[in-house]
Amino acid sequence: MSLGPNLITKSTFDSNINGWSTPGEPYQLSTLNWVGGRLHGIRTSAGTSDYALSNSLSLVTGKAYHVSLNLEVISGSVSVTFNTGVGNPAINRGVGNHTVVFDFISTYTGVTQFAIAATVNPTEFYLDDVAVRENTMALASVGWEMTVTLAD
């Protein structure tokens, strides 16, 4: 696998969460802050999912992308996704420590944001080491040849 540069400009949270945001109501997290080198989010509202959003990034239809991140869910449930339908499956995680890694082929061309959605109330989570990279590996075709010798 050959990966391009990280499309998330603030992928680690060594000193702050600058570049990440939560949208206005009704999708706003109750808390979005920096705690001990990680992004920390809390949802306490009822209704729809609440989000933490990355910087804007551009995807291209038909290109392959590789996503990886570290996620700790303290309570509730979190969905790893984008704020625009881009062809990736929503990856759902419950309570626990998770290294999330997946690949997808974009069905969308344009600007979107990487999103962590708190899907139930209450939810608390920590996020770090986020990467969205184009998989630039050239695909090669493989040919097979076989000889069969039959016995008399």
Buried (B, 14 or more C-beta within 10 A) or exposed (E): EEBEEBBBEBBBBEEEBEBBBBBEEEBBBBEBEBEEEBBBBBBEBEEEBBBBBBBBBEBEEEBBBBBBBBBBBBBBBBBBBBBEEBBBEEBEBEBEEBEBEEEBEBEBEEEBBBBBBBBBBBBBBBBBBBBBBBBEEEEEEEEEEEEEEEEE
